[in-house]
């Protein structure tokens, strides 16, 4: 087709021209994408060889959107300009005092770090030696107003980094720390491999996945018995401010690293993990497909003297003989209850009904197409929920072919929200190591979601009027977060999910209309929050492949989780 375009040239007046737009074939699209992303196409080919056509189409669409994304070398100057325009200055305020300790290392690396400190603007810097650190009393009067930073030799700062990191402390007397994004410096001295961080995430800070060297910390917040020379910064922050640190993340590249980051540790088990699950009521909506339901229930840890499990099956008009027979059998078992829910499929209504009938405080929502080859997954989820700050727990869900079905939920992707790391190989290295880390997320899928009956009641359960099928789990998690509760995702609960096998696809006119309504409701209810997932960096795209640069960053202001 042809499109007429008009342009105005100040020197020549009005100019008109015609541009021809030709449709591109799928074959040409694949070839052109392969030329740019051969490794990514190889990963998609693995999906194809496994027969995962839905995954192939999903990944290819995301990858094709990635073609127009800038390289980091192209993106960085534009990012600096955007950050400058959004900058908050310290004009008219006192210059902050910052104590800085530079760790031992090769002399040429120390010189680079010290030179960057000497070039800092609008800050009063106190260089601390080993002896200063050894004698430091963080609670002493002389240190109470100080901000403190520990830098590895070879990490250096942008010229205005300290000023920007110090700014949030001016209006936040209870603020514990501020940290920023960083990149690496290659052998040619060029910035590469940006590390775009989430907002404050205690499990990732504790494991070291979230690098916090170069964070600016209020000394008076730090516990007096912490070893400031050797303790990991994440551990220092976790134990600061009475265990409830207030931390801000600035999504700007203000630090550059000439040495390798310390590899993250294996995530610790929750403090209250003892391998002994508490009583739990498991709510499973279903319709027909007795084969799936049987596998699901058989994979639930039951008949254990240390564990009480109640299974509540919500039957939505099953009419197949094997399903009816199996449901009758379940209804005779002492730890099972089958409740009929006739009418149109309404996932929210089924969950609300099941929770009302639940005997126990712990509630697990479970799809009928879930199964697990292990028995410890439920213990790990319940251990997470013993923390009173946590409102819901999610699991690592894999397709039967081993690719990821659910690794948490990212807000803003796919209009409202989308599963993180959908259709990637968990061993393929595309997740930046996050699939091995328990971590805070904004939401988790109700295909396997652990919460409590008290919290369910406190937020009014799921919306069975406007969110009958889609986004009811995201809505529920956001209501919990509005109460101040955290949402935790753990890879130690690993299950197989066949994803809506018994319900079918949302491809009819009625289903598409219902889905559009649910999208509209979520945007009206949660607004711009859907574009501000604290656990997904605003410098990364919401449209293409995960961890792809966003040409126009959404919001560069400081973020709290």
C-alpha positions as CSV (number, residue, x, y, z in Angstrom):
1,X,0.0,0.0,0.0
2,X,1.1,3.6,-0.4
3,X,0.8,6.5,2.1
4,X,1.0,10.2,1.3
5,X,3.2,12.1,3.7
6,X,3.5,15.8,4.1
7,X,6.6,17.5,5.6
8,X,7.6,21.2,6.2
9,X,11.1,22.3,5.3
10,X,11.7,25.9,6.5
11,X,14.1,26.6,3.5
12,X,11.9,25.1,0.8
13,X,8.4,25.3,2.0
14,X,5.9,22.5,1.9
15,X,7.1,19.2,0.5
16,X,5.0,16.2,-0.3
17,X,6.2,12.7,-1.0
18,X,4.8,9.1,-1.2
19,X,6.1,6.2,0.8
20,X,5.3,2.6,-0.1
21,X,4.9,0.1,2.8
22,X,5.1,-3.5,1.9
23,X,4.0,-6.4,4.1
24,X,6.9,-8.6,5.3
25,X,6.5,-12.4,5.1
26,X,7.0,-14.6,8.1
27,X,10.0,-16.2,6.5
28,X,11.7,-12.8,5.9
29,X,10.8,-11.7,9.4
30,X,12.5,-14.9,10.8
31,X,15.6,-14.4,8.6
32,X,16.0,-10.7,9.5
33,X,15.6,-11.5,13.2
34,X,18.1,-14.3,13.0
35,X,20.7,-11.9,11.5
36,X,20.4,-9.7,14.6
37,X,19.7,-12.3,17.3
38,X,21.1,-15.7,16.3
39,X,21.4,-17.0,19.9
40,X,17.8,-16.0,20.7
41,X,16.6,-17.7,17.5
42,X,18.5,-20.8,18.6
43,X,16.6,-20.7,22.0
44,X,13.3,-20.4,20.2
45,X,14.2,-23.3,18.0
46,X,14.5,-25.5,21.1
47,X,10.9,-24.6,21.8
48,X,10.0,-25.6,18.3
49,X,11.8,-29.0,18.6
50,X,9.8,-29.6,21.8
51,X,6.5,-29.0,19.9
52,X,5.8,-25.8,22.0
53,X,4.2,-23.8,19.2
54,X,2.5,-21.3,21.6
55,X,5.9,-20.6,23.1
56,X,7.5,-20.2,19.7
57,X,5.0,-17.6,18.6
58,X,5.2,-15.8,22.0
59,X,9.0,-15.6,22.0
60,X,9.3,-14.7,18.4
61,X,6.8,-11.8,18.7
62,X,8.7,-10.5,21.8
63,X,12.0,-10.9,19.9
64,X,10.8,-9.1,16.8
65,X,9.8,-6.2,19.0
66,X,13.4,-6.2,20.3
67,X,15.0,-5.5,16.9
68,X,14.4,-1.7,17.2
69,X,15.8,-1.5,20.7
70,X,19.1,0.6,21.0
71,X,22.4,-0.9,22.0
72,X,23.8,0.1,25.4
73,X,26.4,2.4,23.8
74,X,23.6,4.2,21.9
75,X,21.2,4.3,24.9
76,X,23.6,5.6,27.6
77,X,24.0,9.2,26.3
78,X,20.2,9.5,26.0
79,X,19.7,8.1,29.4
80,X,22.2,10.6,30.9
81,X,20.3,13.5,29.2
82,X,16.9,12.2,30.5
83,X,18.4,11.8,34.0
84,X,19.7,15.3,33.9
85,X,16.3,16.7,33.0
86,X,14.7,14.8,35.8
87,X,17.4,15.7,38.3
88,X,16.6,17.1,41.8
89,X,19.4,19.4,43.0
90,X,20.6,20.4,46.4
91,X,20.3,24.1,45.6
92,X,19.9,26.2,48.7
93,X,20.6,23.2,51.0
94,X,23.6,22.3,53.1
95,X,26.2,20.1,51.4
96,X,25.9,16.6,52.8
97,X,28.8,15.0,54.6
98,X,29.7,11.6,53.3
99,X,32.2,9.3,54.9
100,X,33.8,6.9,52.3
101,X,35.9,3.8,52.8
102,X,37.7,2.4,49.8
103,X,38.6,-1.3,50.1
104,X,42.0,-2.7,49.5
105,X,42.9,-3.7,46.0
106,X,45.5,-3.2,43.2
107,X,46.8,0.4,43.3
108,X,45.7,1.3,39.8
109,X,42.1,0.4,40.7
110,X,42.3,2.3,44.0
111,X,43.6,5.4,42.1
112,X,40.6,5.2,39.7
113,X,38.2,5.1,42.6
114,X,39.8,7.9,44.5
115,X,40.0,10.1,41.4
116,X,36.2,9.7,41.0
117,X,35.6,10.7,44.6
118,X,37.8,13.8,44.1
119,X,35.6,15.0,41.2
120,X,32.3,14.8,43.1
121,X,30.2,17.9,43.2
122,X,28.4,19.6,46.1
123,X,29.5,17.1,48.8
124,X,31.9,17.2,51.7
125,X,33.8,13.9,51.6
126,X,35.7,12.3,54.6
127,X,38.0,9.6,53.6
128,X,38.1,6.9,56.2
129,X,41.0,4.5,56.8
130,X,41.1,1.0,58.2
131,X,41.7,2.5,61.7
132,X,38.8,4.8,61.4
133,X,36.6,1.9,60.5
134,X,37.9,-0.2,63.4
135,X,37.2,2.5,65.9
136,X,33.8,3.5,64.5
137,X,30.8,3.7,66.8
138,X,27.9,4.2,64.3
139,X,25.7,5.5,67.1
140,X,28.2,8.0,68.4
141,X,27.1,11.7,68.4
142,X,29.9,12.7,66.0
143,X,28.6,10.2,63.4
144,X,24.9,10.6,63.8
145,X,24.4,13.0,60.9
146,X,26.9,11.3,58.6
147,X,26.2,9.3,55.4
148,X,28.5,6.4,54.7
149,X,29.6,4.5,51.6
150,X,32.0,1.5,51.1
151,X,33.5,1.2,47.7
152,X,35.5,-1.7,46.2
153,X,38.8,-0.7,44.6
154,X,38.0,-0.3,40.9
155,X,34.4,0.9,41.3
156,X,34.1,4.6,40.4
157,X,31.3,7.1,40.3
158,X,29.8,9.5,37.9
159,X,30.8,13.1,38.8
160,X,27.4,13.9,40.4
161,X,26.7,10.5,41.9
162,X,27.1,11.4,45.5
163,X,25.0,14.5,45.2
164,X,22.2,12.5,43.6
165,X,22.4,9.6,46.1
166,X,22.4,12.1,49.0
167,X,19.4,14.2,47.8
168,X,16.6,11.8,49.0
169,X,18.0,12.0,52.6
170,X,17.1,15.7,52.7
171,X,13.4,15.2,53.0
172,X,13.3,11.7,54.5
173,X,14.6,11.7,58.1
174,X,13.8,8.0,58.4
175,X,15.6,6.9,55.3
176,X,18.2,4.2,55.8
177,X,19.9,4.0,52.4
178,X,19.9,4.9,48.7
179,X,21.4,2.8,45.9
180,X,21.6,3.0,42.1
181,X,22.2,1.1,38.9
182,X,25.6,0.2,37.6
183,X,27.5,-1.2,34.6
184,X,30.9,-2.8,33.9
185,X,33.9,-1.3,32.2
186,X,35.4,-3.6,29.5
187,X,39.1,-4.0,28.6
188,X,38.9,-1.0,26.3
189,X,37.5,1.3,29.0
190,X,34.0,1.3,27.5
191,X,30.8,0.9,29.6
192,X,29.1,-2.4,29.0
193,X,26.8,-4.9,30.6
194,X,24.4,-2.6,32.5
195,X,23.0,-4.0,35.7
196,X,19.5,-2.6,36.2
197,X,18.3,-3.3,39.7
198,X,14.9,-3.8,41.3
199,X,13.6,-1.6,44.1
200,X,14.5,-2.8,47.6
201,X,14.2,-6.6,47.7
202,X,15.4,-8.2,51.0
203,X,15.9,-11.8,49.8
204,X,18.0,-10.6,46.9
205,X,20.0,-8.3,49.1
206,X,20.7,-11.1,51.6
207,X,21.8,-13.5,48.9
208,X,24.0,-10.9,47.2
209,X,22.2,-11.2,43.9
210,X,21.4,-7.5,44.4
211,X,24.8,-5.8,44.4
212,X,24.8,-2.9,46.9
213,X,28.4,-1.8,47.0
214,X,28.3,2.0,46.5
215,X,25.0,2.3,48.4
216,X,24.8,5.5,50.5
217,X,23.8,4.6,54.1
218,X,22.8,6.7,57.1
219,X,25.3,5.7,59.8
220,X,22.8,6.2,62.7
221,X,20.6,3.5,61.1
222,X,23.3,0.8,61.3
223,X,23.4,-1.7,64.2
224,X,26.4,-1.0,66.4
225,X,27.7,-4.6,66.3
226,X,28.0,-4.7,62.5
227,X,31.5,-5.1,61.0
228,X,31.4,-2.3,58.4
229,X,34.7,-3.4,56.9
230,X,33.8,-7.0,56.0
231,X,30.0,-7.6,56.3
232,X,28.1,-7.7,53.0
233,X,26.3,-4.5,52.4
234,X,23.0,-6.4,52.0
235,X,23.4,-7.9,55.4
236,X,24.2,-4.6,56.9
237,X,21.0,-3.1,55.5
238,X,18.9,-6.1,56.4
239,X,20.0,-5.6,60.0
240,X,19.7,-1.8,60.0
241,X,16.9,0.3,61.4
242,X,15.5,-2.4,63.7
243,X,15.2,-4.8,60.8
244,X,12.9,-2.5,58.9
245,X,15.2,-0.4,56.7
246,X,13.7,2.3,54.5
247,X,15.6,2.1,51.2
248,X,15.3,4.0,47.9
249,X,16.5,2.9,44.5
250,X,17.6,5.5,42.0
251,X,17.2,3.9,38.5
252,X,20.3,5.7,37.1
253,X,23.7,4.4,36.0
254,X,25.9,6.2,38.5
255,X,28.4,3.5,39.3
256,X,31.0,1.8,37.0
257,X,32.7,-1.4,38.0
258,X,36.2,-2.5,36.7
259,X,36.2,-5.8,38.6
260,X,33.8,-8.7,38.7
261,X,30.8,-8.7,41.0
262,X,30.8,-11.2,43.8
263,X,28.7,-14.2,42.8
264,X,25.4,-14.4,44.7
265,X,25.0,-17.1,47.4
266,X,22.4,-19.8,47.4
267,X,19.3,-18.2,48.8
268,X,18.8,-19.0,52.5
269,X,15.8,-20.9,53.7
270,X,13.2,-18.8,55.5
271,X,14.1,-18.5,59.2
272,X,11.1,-20.5,60.3
273,X,11.5,-23.4,57.9
274,X,11.4,-26.7,59.8
275,X,10.1,-29.0,57.1
276,X,6.8,-29.4,58.9
277,X,3.9,-27.8,57.1
278,X,1.0,-26.3,59.0
279,X,-2.6,-27.3,58.3
280,X,-3.7,-26.1,54.9
281,X,-6.9,-26.0,52.9
282,X,-6.4,-26.5,49.2
283,X,-9.0,-25.1,46.8
284,X,-9.0,-26.6,43.4
285,X,-11.6,-25.4,40.8
286,X,-12.2,-28.0,38.1
287,X,-14.4,-29.1,35.2
288,X,-14.1,-32.6,33.7
289,X,-10.5,-33.8,32.9
290,X,-10.4,-36.4,35.7
291,X,-6.9,-37.4,34.4
292,X,-5.5,-34.0,35.3
293,X,-7.3,-33.7,38.6
294,X,-6.2,-37.1,39.7
295,X,-2.5,-36.3,39.0
296,X,-2.9,-33.0,40.8
297,X,-4.3,-34.5,44.0
298,X,-1.9,-37.4,44.0
299,X,1.0,-34.9,44.0
300,X,-0.3,-33.2,47.2
301,X,1.6,-34.3,50.4
302,X,-1.1,-36.1,52.4
303,X,-1.6,-38.8,55.0
304,X,1.2,-37.4,57.1
305,X,0.9,-37.3,60.9
306,X,2.7,-33.9,61.0
307,X,0.5,-32.3,58.4
308,X,-3.3,-31.7,58.0
309,X,-4.4,-31.2,54.5
310,X,-8.0,-30.4,53.5
311,X,-8.8,-30.6,49.7
312,X,-11.8,-28.6,48.5
313,X,-12.7,-29.3,44.9
314,X,-15.1,-26.8,43.2
315,X,-16.8,-28.6,40.4
316,X,-18.0,-26.4,37.6
317,X,-20.6,-28.6,35.8
318,X,-18.5,-31.7,35.1
319,X,-20.4,-34.0,32.8
320,X,-18.0,-36.7,31.7
321,X,-18.5,-40.1,33.2
322,X,-14.9,-40.6,34.5
323,X,-14.9,-37.1,36.1
324,X,-18.3,-37.7,37.8
325,X,-17.0,-41.1,39.1
326,X,-13.8,-39.6,40.4
327,X,-15.5,-36.7,42.1
328,X,-17.9,-39.1,43.8
329,X,-14.9,-41.1,45.1
330,X,-13.2,-37.9,46.4
331,X,-16.3,-36.9,48.2
332,X,-16.1,-40.0,50.3
333,X,-12.6,-39.4,51.5
334,X,-12.3,-37.8,54.9
335,X,-9.9,-35.0,53.9
336,X,-11.8,-34.1,50.7
337,X,-14.8,-32.0,50.0
338,X,-16.5,-31.6,46.6
339,X,-18.7,-28.5,46.1
340,X,-20.9,-28.0,43.0
341,X,-20.7,-24.6,41.3
342,X,-23.1,-24.7,38.2
343,X,-23.2,-22.0,35.6
344,X,-20.6,-20.1,33.5
345,X,-17.0,-20.5,34.5
346,X,-16.0,-17.9,37.1
347,X,-12.6,-18.5,38.7
348,X,-13.0,-15.8,41.3
349,X,-16.3,-17.1,42.4
350,X,-14.9,-20.6,42.7
351,X,-12.0,-19.4,44.8
352,X,-14.3,-17.3,47.1
353,X,-16.6,-20.3,47.5
354,X,-13.7,-22.6,48.4
355,X,-12.2,-20.2,50.9
356,X,-15.5,-19.7,52.7
357,X,-15.8,-23.5,53.1
358,X,-12.1,-23.9,54.2
359,X,-11.4,-25.3,57.7
360,X,-7.8,-24.0,58.1
361,X,-6.2,-20.6,58.2
362,X,-3.7,-21.4,55.4
363,X,-5.3,-21.4,52.0
364,X,-3.6,-22.7,48.8
365,X,-5.3,-22.0,45.5
366,X,-4.3,-24.7,43.0
367,X,-5.2,-25.3,39.4
368,X,-6.4,-28.8,38.5
369,X,-3.6,-29.0,35.8
370,X,-0.8,-28.7,38.4
371,X,1.3,-31.6,39.5
372,X,4.7,-32.0,41.3
373,X,7.3,-34.8,41.3
374,X,8.5,-33.8,44.7
375,X,6.8,-33.6,48.2
376,X,8.6,-30.7,49.8
377,X,7.1,-27.9,47.8
378,X,4.2,-27.3,50.1
379,X,6.5,-27.2,53.2
380,X,8.6,-24.5,51.6
381,X,5.6,-22.3,50.7
382,X,4.1,-22.6,54.2
383,X,7.5,-21.7,55.7
384,X,7.5,-18.4,53.7
385,X,4.0,-17.5,54.9
386,X,5.0,-17.8,58.6
387,X,6.6,-14.4,58.2
388,X,3.8,-12.0,59.3
389,X,4.9,-9.4,56.6
390,X,4.2,-11.8,53.8
391,X,0.7,-12.0,52.3
392,X,1.0,-14.5,49.5
393,X,3.5,-17.0,48.2
394,X,4.0,-18.2,44.6
395,X,5.9,-21.1,43.0
396,X,8.1,-21.9,40.1
397,X,5.8,-23.4,37.5
398,X,7.2,-25.2,34.4
399,X,5.5,-26.5,31.3
400,X,5.8,-30.3,30.9
401,X,8.7,-29.7,28.4
402,X,10.7,-27.9,31.1
403,X,10.3,-24.3,29.9
404,X,9.1,-21.7,32.4
405,X,5.4,-21.1,32.7
406,X,5.5,-18.8,35.8
407,X,8.5,-17.1,37.5
408,X,6.5,-14.4,39.2
409,X,4.4,-11.7,37.6
410,X,5.6,-8.4,36.1
411,X,3.2,-5.5,36.1
412,X,2.7,-3.5,32.9
413,X,3.8,-6.2,30.5
414,X,1.1,-7.3,28.1
415,X,-1.0,-4.2,28.9
416,X,-1.8,-5.2,32.5
417,X,0.6,-7.9,33.7
418,X,2.4,-11.0,32.4
419,X,4.2,-14.0,33.8
420,X,8.0,-13.3,34.2
421,X,10.3,-15.4,32.1
422,X,7.4,-17.0,30.2
423,X,8.6,-19.8,27.8
424,X,12.4,-19.5,28.6
425,X,14.7,-22.4,29.4
426,X,15.5,-22.1,33.2
427,X,19.0,-23.3,32.4
428,X,19.5,-21.0,29.4
429,X,20.9,-18.0,31.3
430,X,18.2,-15.5,30.1
431,X,16.9,-14.9,33.6
432,X,20.1,-13.2,35.1
433,X,20.0,-15.8,37.8
434,X,16.7,-14.8,39.2
435,X,15.0,-18.1,38.7
436,X,17.3,-19.6,41.4
437,X,16.5,-16.8,43.9
438,X,13.6,-16.5,46.3
439,X,12.5,-12.9,45.9
440,X,9.8,-10.2,46.4
441,X,7.5,-9.8,43.4
442,X,4.4,-7.6,42.8
443,X,2.1,-10.6,42.1
444,X,2.0,-14.3,41.6
445,X,-0.4,-16.5,39.7
446,X,-3.4,-18.1,41.4
447,X,-2.6,-21.4,39.7
448,X,-0.5,-22.0,42.8
449,X,-0.9,-19.3,45.4
450,X,-0.7,-19.6,49.2
451,X,-2.3,-17.0,51.4
452,X,-4.4,-16.9,54.6
453,X,-8.1,-16.9,55.2
454,X,-7.8,-13.8,57.4
455,X,-6.1,-11.8,54.6
456,X,-8.6,-13.1,52.1
457,X,-11.4,-11.7,54.2
458,X,-9.6,-8.5,54.9
459,X,-9.3,-7.5,51.2
460,X,-12.7,-9.0,50.2
461,X,-11.3,-12.0,48.4
462,X,-11.4,-12.0,44.6
463,X,-13.6,-9.9,42.4
464,X,-16.2,-12.2,41.0
465,X,-18.2,-9.5,39.4
466,X,-15.6,-7.8,37.1
467,X,-12.6,-10.1,37.1
468,X,-14.2,-13.5,36.6
469,X,-11.3,-15.1,34.8
470,X,-8.2,-12.9,34.1
471,X,-6.2,-10.7,36.5
472,X,-8.1,-11.7,39.6
473,X,-4.9,-13.0,41.1
474,X,-2.9,-9.8,40.2
475,X,-5.7,-7.7,41.7
476,X,-5.7,-9.8,44.9
477,X,-1.9,-9.4,45.3
478,X,-2.1,-5.7,44.7
479,X,-4.7,-5.4,47.4
480,X,-2.4,-7.2,49.8
481,X,0.5,-4.9,48.9
482,X,-1.8,-1.9,49.5
483,X,-2.2,-3.3,53.1
484,X,1.6,-3.4,53.4
485,X,2.0,-7.1,52.8
486,X,4.8,-8.6,50.7
487,X,4.4,-11.1,47.9
488,X,7.2,-13.8,47.8
489,X,8.1,-16.1,44.9
490,X,10.2,-19.2,45.7
491,X,12.0,-21.6,43.3
492,X,12.0,-24.3,46.0
493,X,8.4,-25.0,45.2
494,X,8.7,-26.4,41.7
495,X,5.7,-27.8,39.9
496,X,4.4,-28.7,36.5
497,X,1.6,-26.6,35.0
498,X,-0.2,-27.5,31.8
499,X,-1.8,-24.0,31.7
500,X,-5.5,-23.9,31.2
501,X,-5.7,-27.3,29.5
502,X,-9.2,-28.0,30.9
503,X,-10.6,-24.5,30.3
504,X,-9.5,-23.9,26.7
505,X,-8.3,-20.7,25.0
506,X,-9.7,-17.2,25.2
507,X,-10.3,-17.0,21.4
508,X,-14.1,-16.7,21.0
509,X,-15.8,-13.3,20.6
510,X,-17.4,-13.6,24.0
511,X,-14.2,-14.5,25.7
512,X,-12.3,-11.7,24.0
513,X,-14.9,-9.2,25.0
514,X,-14.7,-10.4,28.6
515,X,-11.0,-10.1,28.6
516,X,-11.1,-6.6,27.2
517,X,-13.5,-5.7,30.1
518,X,-11.1,-7.2,32.6
519,X,-8.2,-5.2,31.2
520,X,-10.2,-2.0,31.4
521,X,-11.2,-2.7,35.0
522,X,-7.6,-3.2,36.0
523,X,-6.4,0.0,34.4
524,X,-9.3,2.0,36.0
525,X,-8.6,0.4,39.4
526,X,-4.8,0.5,39.6
527,X,-3.9,3.2,37.0
528,X,-0.3,4.1,36.6
529,X,0.8,1.6,39.3
530,X,0.7,-1.0,36.5
531,X,3.5,0.9,34.8
532,X,5.6,1.1,38.0
533,X,6.4,-2.4,39.0
534,X,9.0,-1.8,41.8
535,X,10.7,-5.1,41.0
536,X,11.2,-4.3,37.3
537,X,13.5,-1.5,36.3
538,X,11.9,1.4,34.4
539,X,14.9,1.4,32.0
540,X,13.8,-1.9,30.7
541,X,11.1,-2.4,28.1
542,X,7.6,-3.7,28.9
543,X,7.0,-4.8,25.3
544,X,9.9,-6.8,23.9
545,X,12.1,-9.5,25.5
546,X,12.8,-9.2,29.2
547,X,15.9,-7.2,30.1
548,X,15.7,-5.3,26.8
549,X,16.5,-1.6,27.0
550,X,13.6,0.9,26.9
551,X,14.4,3.7,24.5
552,X,12.3,6.2,26.6
553,X,12.6,5.2,30.3
554,X,9.2,5.4,32.1
555,X,10.2,7.1,35.4
556,X,13.6,7.9,36.8
557,X,12.5,9.1,40.2
558,X,13.6,7.3,43.3
559,X,11.6,4.1,44.1
560,X,10.6,2.4,47.3
561,X,9.2,-1.2,47.2
